[in-house]
């Protein structure tokens, strides 16, 4: 049987110009209906793309040295051994590994996660662990179950771009608290809490990355940790501790987690930096009341995290010396950190300052007055070097004189060449400033940026 021709359907898509013309034709004050695909929730208004994402296609070309992304260097992984683990997992446990699983996560892996956290002084019950698709998912779900539109969230300034994206998506108001070379400053946290209390505002939580901070690279001093927790308890503020880099110290020291001081701290962990980021296995350690709601939120988001990747991580932890593997990663990253610091000292012009991280992935660089790192980024990519500009790590538009350099992925030789290229771009920018004065900063993009893998 031949079906009749389908009638032509009207095109409901409208350009901005067409919408304006329709509004003008309808008369001033007329309500112009939106097309179905334009009726977004109001909370999406604060969602904008990362300022690096638009340049990623260029920055990812092999001739460009990317010091922007926080991608782990996986060259040290025992790939042949892992290939055998994958084959055996399918052969022996394929019927369960390839099936739906628990929304809370594979029980054996949750027990092993407790063993991993014990390295940081945390004693935990596997029943309080929720496995997630990366710790980013855990952070997003925690924000969903705690934050109403307009609620205040405290975060270090600068802070992780992925966290700021989640806070913006749920319409939180971010109040930044400054850091120094020893991490979050307790006195400034006290001032922020007191100021908010006078306004009748209790922040929903403090979001903090205490160890080898992303992007600032600093570590919270041990003596400050109890003080910060005491301040949050006094003002009734929950603490969310994000600790993906905590075991990647360069001097062999593992810093005690905030969760080891206080069982009410919500702790986020991940295997992305200490094993393999592509498996997307993270977790949250939370009190039972939070756990139940977090599991419900996880079920609505993904039904359940992938059993296959969880079981592969579990086999890796059971059959491999994961502690030695983390040590190998740390040694590789320390070599790259040293290459970056040496290059910064050799090539960067006067007036630039930077921190010396003792672990993790990142160096936080401050450039001379008058240089805008966001405006400079396209010119840096043209010179075949990429970085993450500082404004992406603030919710309020600050950070124009800062940028984040990542040393985790490129070889030491590429790092040196990348810094050399960056120094030449900076010299040119400074010459323009000296000649013409401080340029007018471009208008800041409103809203918090959503991360991409290149800006993690």
Helices and strands as residue ranges (DSSP letters): H 16-26, G 36-38, G 42-46, E 47-49, G 53-55, H 56-59, E 65-66, H 79-97, H 107-118, G 126-128, E 129-132, H 134-146, E 152-157, H 161-169, E 173-180, E 183-184, H 186-198, E 205-208, H 222-234, E 238-242, G 258-260, E 266-270, I 272-276, G 277-279, E 282-285, H 288-302, H 307-319, H 322-347, E 353-354, E 362-366, H 373-382, E 385-386, E 388-389, G 390-393, E 402-406, H 412-436, E 448-450, G 453-455
